[in-house]
């Protein structure tokens, strides 16, 4: 699967700056080439999501181009991905990282910052319920901003 995915994605390459050998944007028409790996990662990440989301919501967002899926390869093996979307605020635009999954992908945070700068984005937002993330957040340049609470309006 990795070779097929690399060939299908090769024209969308972006040079990594961390541990990955190559990073590719998965265009919506090529989503099927990485879908098994994507679903495997979403299974894991759904448990750590800061708010409830469904896998089909994430996949649909990538499939329609509303979100960008970038995959990383190390020694020709698909090892991680990240999904982000752009959010327009009243006075600025921010990049919202929806999902980060896999080995070595956090080491590409400098690459992600480059992507954000190229798009004129002022900040990157990433939320997680991963226990212990606060211990490594500084290493990757993230700072604690706030807690988020949600309420289901359909509960009794």
ZASERO-266845 format. One record per residue: y, x, z of N, C-alpha, C, CB in turn. Coordinates in steps of 0.2 Angstrom, whole numbers, padded with zeros to 4 digits, always signed. Glycine has a CB too. Example, Ala and Ser with C-alpha at 12.3 -4.5 7.8 and 13.67 -1.06 7.14 Angstrom:
2
-0028+0066+0039-0022+0062+0039-0016+0066+0039-0022+0057+0045/-0011+0064+0035-0005+0068+0036+0000+0064+0039-0003+0070+0029/
end
This chain:
156
-0006+0004+0000+0000+0000+0000+0006+0004+0000+0000-0005+0006/+0006+0010+0004+0012+0014+0004+0015+0017-0003+0011+0020+0009/+0010+0019-0007+0012+0022-0013+0015+0016-0018+0006+0025-0017/+0012+0010-0018+0014+0005-0021+0022+0003-0019+0010-0001-0021/+0022+0003-0012+0029+0001-0010+0034+0006-0012+0028+0000-0002/+0032+0013-0011+0037+0018-0013+0039+0018-0020+0034+0025-0011/+0034+0017-0024+0036+0016-0032+0040+0010-0033+0029+0016-0036/+0039+0005-0030+0043-0001-0031+0050-0001-0028+0040-0007-0028/+0051+0003-0023+0057+0004-0020+0061+0010-0022+0056+0004-0013/+0059+0015-0026+0061+0021-0026+0069+0021-0029+0057+0025-0031/+0071+0016-0033+0077+0016-0035+0083+0014-0030+0078+0012-0041/+0080+0012-0024+0085+0010-0019+0085+0015-0013+0083+0003-0017/+0084+0021-0015+0083+0027-0010+0090+0028-0007+0080+0033-0012/+0090+0030+0000+0096+0033+0003+0093+0038+0007+0099+0027+0008/+0097+0044+0007+0094+0050+0011+0094+0049+0018+0098+0056+0009/+0089+0050+0022+0089+0049+0029+0092+0055+0032+0082+0049+0032/+0094+0055+0039+0096+0060+0042+0092+0062+0048+0104+0059+0044/+0087+0059+0050+0083+0060+0056+0076+0062+0054+0083+0054+0060/+0071+0059+0057+0064+0061+0056+0061+0058+0049+0060+0058+0062/+0064+0053+0046+0061+0050+0040+0062+0055+0034+0064+0043+0039/+0057+0055+0030+0057+0058+0024+0061+0055+0019+0050+0060+0021/+0060+0048+0019+0064+0044+0014+0065+0037+0017+0060+0043+0007/+0071+0034+0015+0073+0027+0018+0074+0023+0011+0078+0027+0023/+0072+0017+0011+0073+0013+0005+0075+0006+0007+0066+0012+0001/+0080+0003+0003+0081-0004+0004+0076-0008+0000+0089-0005+0002/+0073-0013+0004+0069-0018+0000+0073-0023-0003+0063-0020+0005/+0073-0024-0009+0077-0029-0012+0072-0035-0012+0078-0028-0020/+0076-0041-0012+0072-0047-0011+0066-0048-0015+0076-0053-0011/+0067-0046-0022+0061-0047-0027+0055-0042-0025+0064-0046-0034/+0056-0037-0021+0051-0032-0019+0048-0034-0012+0054-0025-0020/+0050-0039-0009+0048-0040-0002+0040-0040-0001+0051-0047+0000/+0037-0043-0006+0030-0044-0006+0026-0037-0005+0027-0047-0012/+0029-0031-0008+0026-0025-0007+0026-0022+0000+0030-0020-0011/+0030-0025+0004+0030-0022+0011+0028-0028+0016+0036-0019+0013/+0027-0034+0014+0026-0040+0018+0021-0039+0024+0025-0046+0014/+0015-0036+0022+0010-0035+0028+0013-0031+0033+0004-0032+0025/+0016-0025+0032+0019-0021+0037+0025-0024+0040+0021-0014+0033/+0029-0028+0037+0034-0031+0040+0032-0036+0045+0038-0035+0034/+0027-0040+0043+0024-0045+0048+0021-0042+0054+0019-0050+0044/+0017-0037+0053+0015-0033+0059+0020-0031+0063+0011-0027+0056/+0026-0028+0061+0031-0026+0065+0035-0032+0068+0036-0022+0061/+0036-0037+0065+0039-0043+0068+0035-0046+0073+0040-0048+0062/+0028-0046+0073+0024-0048+0078+0025-0045+0085+0016-0047+0076/+0026-0038+0084+0028-0034+0090+0035-0035+0092+0027-0027+0088/+0040-0035+0088+0047-0036+0090+0049-0043+0092+0051-0034+0084/+0045-0048+0090+0047-0055+0092+0047-0055+0100+0042-0060+0089/+0042-0051+0103+0042-0051+0110+0048-0048+0114+0035-0048+0113/+0051-0044+0110+0057-0041+0113+0064-0043+0111+0056-0033+0112/+0064-0048+0107+0070-0051+0104+0074-0053+0110+0068-0057+0099/+0081-0052+0109+0085-0054+0115+0086-0062+0115+0092-0051+0114/+0085-0065+0110+0086-0072+0110+0080-0075+0105+0092-0075+0107/+0078-0081+0106+0072-0083+0102+0074-0083+0095+0070-0090+0105/+0069-0080+0091+0069-0081+0083+0062-0081+0081+0073-0075+0080/+0062-0084+0075+0055-0085+0072+0054-0080+0066+0054-0092+0070/+0048-0077+0065+0047-0073+0060+0049-0075+0053+0040-0071+0060/+0048-0082+0052+0049-0085+0045+0057-0085+0044+0047-0092+0045/+0061-0085+0050+0068-0085+0049+0070-0078+0047+0071-0087+0056/+0067-0073+0050+0069-0066+0048+0067-0065+0040+0065-0061+0052/+0061-0067+0039+0058-0066+0032+0063-0069+0027+0051-0068+0031/+0064-0076+0028+0069-0080+0024+0075-0076+0023+0070-0087+0026/+0078-0074+0028+0085-0070+0028+0084-0064+0023+0087-0068+0035/+0079-0060+0024+0078-0055+0019+0077-0057+0012+0072-0050+0022/+0073-0062+0011+0071-0065+0005+0077-0067+0001+0066-0070+0005/+0082-0070+0005+0088-0073+0001+0093-0068+0001+0090-0079+0005/+0092-0062+0003+0098-0057+0003+0103-0057+0009+0101-0057-0003/+0102-0062+0013+0107-0063+0019+0106-0057+0024+0106-0069+0022/+0101-0054+0024+0099-0048+0028+0097-0043+0024+0095-0050+0034/+0097-0036+0026+0095-0031+0022+0089-0028+0026+0100-0025+0021/+0083-0027+0023+0077-0023+0026+0077-0016+0023+0071-0027+0024/+0077-0011+0027+0076-0004+0025+0070-0002+0028+0083+0000+0027/+0066+0002+0024+0060+0004+0027+0060+0012+0026+0054+0002+0023/+0056+0015+0031+0056+0022+0032+0049+0025+0030+0059+0025+0038/+0049+0031+0027+0042+0034+0025+0043+0041+0028+0041+0034+0018/+0037+0043+0031+0036+0050+0034+0029+0052+0030+0036+0050+0041/+0030+0058+0027+0024+0060+0023+0020+0055+0019+0019+0064+0028/+0024+0051+0015+0022+0046+0011+0018+0040+0015+0017+0049+0006/+0020+0039+0021+0017+0034+0025+0022+0030+0027+0012+0037+0031/+0022+0023+0026+0027+0018+0029+0026+0018+0036+0026+0011+0026/+0032+0020+0040+0031+0021+0047+0036+0016+0051+0032+0028+0049/+0041+0014+0048+0046+0010+0052+0051+0006+0047+0050+0014+0056/+0054+0001+0050+0059-0003+0047+0065-0005+0051+0056-0009+0043/+0070-0007+0048+0076-0010+0052+0079-0015+0047+0081-0005+0054/+0081-0021+0051+0084-0026+0047+0091-0027+0050+0080-0033+0047/+0096-0028+0046+0103-0029+0048+0106-0034+0044+0107-0023+0049/+0111-0037+0047+0116-0041+0042+0123-0040+0045+0114-0049+0043/+0127-0042+0040+0134-0041+0042+0137-0048+0044+0138-0039+0035/+0141-0047+0050+0144-0053+0053+0152-0052+0053+0142-0053+0060/+0155-0057+0050+0162-0057+0049+0165-0060+0056+0165-0061+0043/+0169-0056+0059+0173-0059+0065+0180-0060+0063+0172-0053+0071/+0184-0064+0067+0190-0065+0065+0195-0060+0063+0194-0069+0071/+0194-0054+0066+0198-0048+0064+0195-0042+0062+0203-0046+0070/+0188-0042+0061+0184-0036+0059+0177-0039+0057+0184-0031+0065/+0174-0034+0054+0167-0035+0052+0162-0031+0056+0166-0034+0045/+0156-0033+0059+0152-0029+0062+0145-0030+0059+0151-0031+0070/+0141-0024+0060+0134-0024+0058+0130-0026+0063+0132-0017+0055/+0125-0031+0062+0121-0033+0068+0114-0031+0066+0121-0041+0069/+0111-0027+0070+0104-0024+0069+0100-0030+0072+0103-0017+0072/+0096-0033+0068+0092-0039+0070+0085-0036+0073+0090-0044+0065/+0082-0031+0069+0075-0029+0071+0075-0021+0070+0070-0033+0067/+0072-0018+0074+0071-0010+0073+0063-0010+0075+0075-0006+0077/+0059-0007+0071+0052-0006+0072+0049+0000+0069+0048-0012+0070/+0045+0004+0073+0041+0009+0070+0043+0016+0073+0042+0009+0063/+0039+0021+0071+0040+0028+0074+0045+0031+0070+0033+0032+0073/+0050+0034+0074+0055+0038+0071+0061+0034+0068+0052+0042+0065/+0061+0028+0069+0066+0024+0066+0073+0025+0070+0064+0017+0065/+0072+0025+0076+0078+0026+0080+0081+0033+0079+0076+0026+0088/+0078+0038+0077+0081+0044+0075+0085+0044+0069+0075+0049+0074/+0085+0038+0065+0089+0037+0060+0096+0033+0061+0085+0033+0054/+0097+0033+0068+0104+0029+0070+0110+0033+0066+0104+0029+0077/+0110+0039+0066+0115+0043+0062+0116+0040+0055+0115+0050+0062/+0110+0039+0052+0110+0036+0045+0113+0029+0045+0103+0036+0042/+0111+0025+0050+0114+0018+0051+0121+0018+0051+0110+0015+0056/+0124+0023+0055+0131+0024+0056+0134+0025+0049+0133+0029+0061/+0131+0029+0045+0134+0031+0039+0134+0025+0035+0130+0036+0035/+0129+0021+0035+0129+0014+0031+0135+0010+0033+0122+0011+0032/+0136+0009+0040+0141+0005+0043+0148+0008+0040+0141+0005+0050/+0149+0014+0041+0155+0017+0038+0157+0015+0031+0156+0024+0040/+0152+0016+0027+0152+0015+0020+0154+0008+0018+0146+0017+0016/+0153+0003+0023+0154-0004+0022+0160-0006+0025+0148-0008+0024/+0164-0001+0028+0170-0003+0032+0169-0007+0038+0174-0007+0027/+0163-0006+0042+0162-0009+0048+0164-0005+0054+0154-0010+0048/+0167-0009+0059+0170-0006+0065+0165-0004+0070+0175-0010+0067/+0159-0008+0070+0154-0007+0076+0148-0010+0073+0157-0011+0082/+0143-0007+0077+0136-0009+0076+0133-0013+0082+0131-0003+0074/+0130-0018+0082+0128-0022+0088+0120-0022+0087+0131-0029+0088/+0117-0021+0093+0110-0021+0093+0108-0024+0100+0106-0014+0092/+0104-0029+0100+0102-0032+0107+0095-0032+0107+0105-0040+0107/+0092-0031+0113+0085-0031+0114+0083-0033+0122+0082-0024+0113/+0077-0035+0123+0075-0036+0129+0070-0031+0131+0071-0043+0130/+0069-0026+0127+0064-0020+0128+0066-0017+0135+0065-0015+0123/+0061-0017+0140+0062-0014+0146+0063-0007+0145+0056-0016+0151/+0068-0004+0149+0070+0003+0149+0074+0005+0143+0063+0006+0148/+0076+0000+0139+0081+0003+0133+0087+0005+0136+0082-0003+0128/+0089+0003+0142+0096+0005+0144+0095+0013+0146+0098+0001+0151/+0089+0015+0147+0088+0022+0149+0089+0027+0143+0081+0024+0152/+0088+0024+0137+0089+0028+0131+0095+0026+0127+0083+0028+0127/+0098+0021+0128+0104+0018+0124+0109+0024+0123+0107+0012+0128/+0111+0027+0128+0116+0033+0127+0114+0038+0122+0118+0036+0134/+0108+0040+0122+0105+0045+0118+0107+0043+0110+0098+0046+0119/+0107+0036+0109+0108+0034+0102+0115+0031+0101+0103+0029+0100/+0119+0032+0106+0126+0030+0105+0128+0023+0107+0128+0031+0098/+0123+0019+0110+0124+0012+0112+0127+0012+0119+0118+0008+0111/+0131+0007+0120+0133+0006+0127+0132-0001+0129+0141+0008+0128/+0131-0003+0135+0130-0009+0137+0136-0013+0137+0128-0009+0145/+0136-0019+0134+0142-0023+0133+0142-0030+0137+0142-0026+0125/+0136-0034+0137+0136-0040+0141+0129-0043+0141+0141-0045+0138/+0128-0047+0145+0122-0051+0145+0123-0057+0141+0119-0052+0152/+0117-0060+0138+0118-0066+0134+0113-0071+0137+0116-0065+0127/+0115-0077+0138+0111-0082+0141+0111-0088+0136+0113-0085+0148/+0105-0091+0136+0104-0097+0131+0101-0103+0134+0100-0095+0125/+0102-0109+0132+0100-0115+0134+0097-0119+0129+0105-0119+0139/+0091-0122+0129+0089-0126+0124+0092-0133+0126+0081-0126+0124/+0095-0136+0121+0098-0143+0122+0094-0148+0121+0104-0143+0117/+0088-0147+0119+0083-0152+0118+0078-0153+0124+0078-0151+0112/+0079-0149+0129+0075-0150+0136+0078-0155+0140+0075-0143+0140/+0073-0159+0143+0075-0165+0147+0081-0165+0150+0070-0166+0152/
end
